[in-house]
Amino acid sequence: MVKSGDKIILKKGEKFSNVAGTADDDSPDGSWKDFYEKYTGRKFRKCRKWGCAEKADDGSHVFVKSKRRKTKKKYYFILPLCHEHNMDDEIEYRKYGRKCWARVNANTAVVALAKDENIREEELERE
């Protein structure tokens, strides 16, 4: 069972899509970069979109296609992306529209995050 703060390693080419409407969500750790580094133990360096070598600017809220069923669609994941890819409409998941997926680089870590803020706080307080 996945819970907020869980680190998951993705294989090269696994698909992700940006979550629309999360730009104003506050991180429980000050910033999404700090949240990512705390729970993965990794530095926030390069954009993790396959083929991009730009600096990661944003802790992006994403869906991971291979994890949607396992998490019962109740979790996002935090993924380091450059600002351009974080804001890219071509890889944004739309609930009632098209679903656009991009691929990650090899050995990419993401951190699970409950969509429901109350569940998220309870899970992270148990740490």
N, C-alpha and C positions, 0 to 999 in steps of 0.2 A: 504494500500500500504506500502510495506517495503522500508526502506531507510537506508543508512549507519548510524551506530550508534544505531539502534534499538535493544533493548534487547528482546529476545524471550525465553520463558521458555519451555523446552522440557519435555515431560512425560517419565517416566521410560520405557526403551526399544525402544524409537524412534531410527531410523537408521541414521547413518552418514557414510561418506566415505571421506578419505583424498583426497585433491586436489593435483595432481602432478604438480611440477614445480613452486611452490610458495616460496621456501626457501629463495630466494633473495629479495622478496617483502618487501619494507620498510613500517613500521608503521607510521601513521601520529602523533603518540604520543610517539615516541622514541623506544618503544618496543611493541610487541603484548600483553605482560602481562599488561603493563600500559594502552593500548587501552581497553583491556577487563575490567580491574578494573574500569576505568573511566566510561564506558558506562553501566556496570552492577551494580556497587556499591558493588560488591562482591570481596572478596580476592581470589587470585589465589593460591589454595591449592593443592588439589588432582586431579589426572588424572580422567577425567569424563567418560572414557570407562567403561562400565558395568563390574563389578567384579575386577577392578584394584584399588589398594589402594596406588600406588606409588605417589610420589611428582610430581605435574605438572611442567614440565620444559619448555614446548613450547606452544605458542599461535598458534595452528594449524589452517590452512585454511581447512575447510571441506564443503562438500555439506550435507544438511539435506534432506533426501528422501521425507519427508512429505511436505517440503517447496519448492520443485523444480518447481512445476507448478505455485504456487502463486507468486513466484519471477521471473517467466519467464526465469529462468536459468541465470539471470543477477547478482546474488549475491552469494558470499561465506559467510561463517559464521566463526567466531573465537571461538575456543573451547579449553580449557585447557587440554592438554594431556601430559603424561610422554614422554620422548624423544623416548623410545622404540616404543610406539604406534604411535607417530607422523611419524616415519620412517618405519612403518610396511607395506611392499608391499602387504600383505594379505588384507588390508583394504584401498587400494588406488584405486580411481576411475580413470579408463582409458577411454578416450573419444571414442576410437574405439575398445576397448577390453572388457574384463570382468568387471563387476561392483561388487565390493566387499563392503558389508555393515557391520558395527559393530553397537552395541547398546550402548546407554548412560545410566548412572545412573539416578535415579529419581531426579526431580527438578533441572535439568541441565540448566544453562543459556548459551546462545550463543549470539554473537553480529553480526548483519548483516554488510556486507562490499561489496560495489559495485565492480564488477570485473574491470570495466573501471575506471582507475585512475582519469580521468577528472570529471566523474560523482561523484565519491567518494569525491573529493576535494570540489566540489560545495555543496554537501549535508552536509558535516561536517563543512563547513564555515557558514552555516545557524544556527548552534547550538548556 
